Amino acid sequence: MSGFVLSEFPRLVIKVGSSLLIDDDGHVHRRWLEGLAEDISILQGNGHEVLIVSSGAIAIGSTVLNINKRRARLEDLQAAAAAGQVQLVYAYQEALRLNGILAAQVLLTPEDTENRRRFLNARGTLEKLLEHSVVPIINENDTVATEEIRYGDNDRLAARVAQMVMADALILLSDVDGLYTADPRSEATAEHIPEIRKITDEVQSIAGETRSDIGSGGMATKVQAARIATHAGCSTVIASGATDRALQALATGGTCTVFRAEGTPAAARKQWLAGVLEVCGELKLDDGAVNALNDGKSLLPVGVVQVVGRFERGDVVALVDAAGNTVGRGLAEYSAEEAGLLAGCRSAEIEARLGYRGRSVMVHRDELVLFGNDR
């Protein structure tokens, strides 16, 4: 027993590897995928929000286009990704549809998770899909990625997605049931490690010496992903997906390795904001806005009395009260120019001032930290 209680984690990112999803003939393992869809239906029924990061497009496309992956150049793999992604998402769409669930395709590049403005745009899309109970099927955009910038595996992409949406848990489904002290396929004395509370160099070293699945990622990349996710307050699980109902098995006490996060995703995000060195501008607030922030609300344009500095959407700005005290900081939802146009206006006036509908908040409550306040 791992001690991992799935019900404690409302928002889940589930990473599915090629070795689980693709049959030996290079096509989608339909029965396995239908079992996953049934498990997701149960999770949604129990109040969970689910996002899937799925490999498999290149494997499927290579079969369709008769491309030898081992001898293929980058452009061959990009073509395979384009051909395979269509079939991959369709397979997910059909399996989820049988359970009354809608699916959506989201393709990301590393820049989408590293650039603050693109990060906010991608996160906004994912949040809106979850709001409508749609399951995003996320993959790296291999058709435009290059050898220099591509992730190379979806474990780390899944960790970045978990960080982006402030997921409570990241589940990496593999063909092994967790991390061992050595490779269990070659070492009979290898012992399973049920829980890790801190990822040390020793843990990373153990992972580097063990095999995982047959995709481009291995156990080492899974531990690297766990390091990213746990730093963002998201616990990470490596579990076996080698059964037709992998998530159900995990929920009922299946063997796995749990990497425990310190704190929560919200606390980790606020800690990061508090420690950012580069603050690009200021939003000066009236007393009503400061009171609203202290009550845990977002900053609305109506509460902004002055915009100072030059900044773009996604930059960090200081939040300053009427007496000139910096009460907190957050990520700006508008550039300085747009914020200046909106300062003091009510939500109903945003479209008239900007010429488009825009966003209702100046700084979202999930993207701000108040000094001397634990909200």
N, C-alpha and C positions, 0 to 999 in steps of 0.2 A: 504494500500500500504506500502511495506517495504522499498522502496528506494533502493532495491538491483537490480542492472543492470547487468544481466548476461554477456552481451557483453563486459563488462570491464575486464573480467577475462579470459585470453586466455587458461591457463592450469588448468583443473578441475580434482579433485578427487571426485568421487561420491560413497558414501557408501550406500549399499542396505541391509536392514535388513530382517531377516527371515520372519517376520510377513507380509511383503509386497510380498515377492517372492514365498512363499509356501502356497498352498491352504489348506483348512481344512482337506483334505484327505491325506496330507503329500507329495503331488507332486508339481511340479513347476507350478506356475500360468502363463501359456503360453501367454495368451492375454496381461497380464500386462507387461510381459517381452518383447513382441513384440512392445508394445507401447514405452517402454524405448529405445529399439533399434532404433525405428524411430526418437525419440528425439535426440539420439546420432548422427544419420546420419545428422540431421539438424545442430547440433553443429559443427560437423566436416566440413560440407559444409560452415559454417560461420567462419572457421579458428581456431576453438577450438581444443585443444588436450585433450583427455579424458582417465582417468584411472578409473576402477571400483574396489572397495573393496566390496566383496559380502559374506554375510553369507548364510547359507542354506544347506551346505553339510551334517551336522550332522542330521538336520531335515529330509532331503530326505533319507539318509542312514538308519536312525532309522525305517523309513517306510519300506524300502526295506528288511531290516534284521529282522523286527518285534521286535525291541528293545524298551523297555519302558525307555524313557530318564530320567525320574525322579528316577528310581530305578537302572539305569545303572552305572557300575563302569567305571573308566577312560579308561580301555582297550576296553570296549564295545563301548564307544563313539569314540575312535580312529578307531575302525573297521567301525563304522557307517560313520565317516568322509571319510574314504578311499572309501567306496562303494558309498557314496553320491556325492563326489567331481566329479567323472566321469560324472554322470548324470547332475550335476549342470553346469559344463563347456560346456558340449555338448549342453545343452539348450541355453546357451548364444551364443555359436558358431552358432547354427542354426538361432537364432533370428537376430543376427548381419549379418549373411550371406545373409539373405533376403534383406538386405539394402546395400549389396556390401562391407561389412566391415569384416576384418579378426580379429580374437580373439586369445589371447595367455593366457595360464595358468601360474600364478606365485604364488608359495606357500612360505610364509615367516614365520620365527620364531622371537621372540623378539630379539634374538642374531643378526639376520641379520640387524636389525635397530640400534643396540647399538654398536656392534663391528665395528670399523672404516673400516677395510679391507673388511669385508663382506658387510658393508653399501655401499662402493664404487662399489663392484662387482654387488650388486643388483641394485643400481642406474644406473650403466652402461647398464645393461640389459634392464631396463625400458626405458631409454633414447633411446636406439637403436630401441625398439619396436615402440615408438612414432615417431621416425624418419621415419619409414616405414608405418605410419598411422594405426598401429595395436592397438587394444584396449586391454590392459592387464586386465585380470580377476584375481584379487588378493584375496587370502584368507590366514588365518593362517594355518600353516602346523600342523593340529591337530593330524595327525597320529604319530608325533614324539614329540609333546609338552607334558610337564608334568604339574601336578597341580601346581608345584612350580613356573614355568617360563611362563606358557601360559598367553596370554592377557586376556582371559575370555570373551572378547567382541571385535567386530571389529571396534567400534568407535575409540578407541585409536590406533588400528593398522592403520586405515585410516589416522589419524592425523600424525602418524610416516611416512607413505608413502608420504603424502603431504609435510612433512618436507624434506624427502629424495629427491624428484624430484623438490623441489622449486615450488610447485603449487601455483597458484594465489588465488584459492578458494577451500574450502572443503565443499561439500554439503552432509549433513546427512539426508537422506530420512527416515522419521519416520511415525508413524501412528497418530501423532499430528502435528499441523502446527507451532510449535515453543514453546518457553518457556512462561509460565504463572506465575502470582504472586502466584498461588496456583494450585492444581490439578483441571482442568476444568471439570473433570468427576464427581467430588464430591462437588465442591464449585461453586455455581452459580454466585458468585461475582468475580470469578477469572478473571483477566485482562491479555490480551495478551501483551507481551513485544516485540515491533518490532525491537529494536536495542540496542545493548550493546557495549559500547566502552571500558570498562575495566571490567574484570572478578574479582569481589571482593569476599570476604568470604560470603557476604550477597547473592550474585548471586548464589554461589555454594550451599548455604544453601537452597535457594528456590528450586533449581534443585533436591536436595536430598529429598524433600518432595513431588515431583510430579512424576507421572508415565509416562513412555513412552511406547515402544513397548513390545511385549511378548517374545522377544529374551533374551539373557543373559545380554544385556546392557539396561540401563534405561536413564532417563534424566540426572542423575548425571554424568554418563560416557560420555554423549554427551558434557556436559559443560567442563568436564576434557579434552576431545579431543579438544574442542575449545581453551582451555588454551594452549595446546601444539602447535596447529596450528598457532594461532595468534602470539604467541611468535616467531614463525619462519617466520612471515610476511605474513601469509596466512589467509585471511578472512574466516570465517566459517558460514555456514547457516544451520539452522534446519528447514526443510520444510516437509509438508505432502507429502507422496507418495501414498496416498489412492485414487488416480485417475489413469486412464489408461495412461495418458500423463502427468506425474508428472513434468518433466523438462520443458515441454512446458508451463504448468501452472505457474511455477516459473518464466520463462522468460517473461511472459506477466503480471507480477505484482501480483502473488499469495502471500497469507499471509505466512510470515515466520519470524524467528528471525535471525538477522544478528549480528554476533560478528565481529566487525571491527578490522583489524590488524593495528598496527602502522608500517608504512613504507612498504617496499617490501620484498619478500623472499631473493633477492640478498643482500639487505642492512642488513637483519638480519643475514645471513650467514657470511658476512664480519665482522659484529660486534662481532660475536662469535669467529671468527678466531683472531681478534685483541686482545681479552681478554683471550685467552688460556694461561695458566701459564706454561705448560710443552712443551718446544720446544726441539725436540729430535736431531736436527742437523742443518747443514747449507749447502746451495748451493751458491757458489760464482759465480757471473755472470760477463760477459763482458759488455762493454758499449752498444753494440747492443741489448743485451737481456733486459737491463734496459729500453732502449728506447721503445722496443716492448711492455714491460709490461705497460709502461706509456701510450701507444697507445691503451690499452685495450686488448692486445693479450695474449695468453697462453705462458708459458715458454717452449721452445723447448730444447732438449738435446744439440744442437749446441751452445747454449748460456751459457752453464755451463762450468766453467773452473776448478772448484775444488769441491769435496764433502767432508764434514767434519762431523764426528760423526757417531753414529750407530742408524739407524732408519729403520722401516719397511713401506711398502705401507700403506697409510692412516695416518701416523704420521705427526705432524706439524713440518715444517722446516722453518728456517729463510732464507730470500733471501738477500744476501749481495753483494754490488757493489765492484768495483775494489779498491776503497779507504777504504774499510772495514766498510762502513756504512750499517746498516740494513735498507733496503728500504721497506721490507714487510715480509710477511710469507704466507705459504700455505700448502695444504695437498699434500704430496709426492705421485706421481703415481708409484714410484719404490722404492725398498729398497735401503739402502746406497750402498750395494754391486753392485746391478744392475746399480744404478745411476753412480757409479764410472766407470763402463765399458762403459757407454753411454756418459759420459761427453765429449763435443766437437764434437760429431758425428752428421751427418745429418740423417734425417728421413729414407732415403733409406738404411742406413748402420745399422739400429737397428737390423734387423733379423740376419745379419752376426755376430754381436757382442754378441747377447744373445742366438742365436740358435733357436729363435722363433720370430714371427712378433712383438709382444709387442704393446705398446701404443705409439702414435706419440708425446705426450707431457710429460714433466717432472712434471709440475704443471698446471692444467687446470685453465683458467681464472675465472671460476665460483667458484674456490676453493682457491683463493688467495686474500689478501688484501694488498694494498700499503699504507704505512704510509704517511700522509700528502697529500693523493690523494683520491678523492671520487669515483674512479672507482671500 
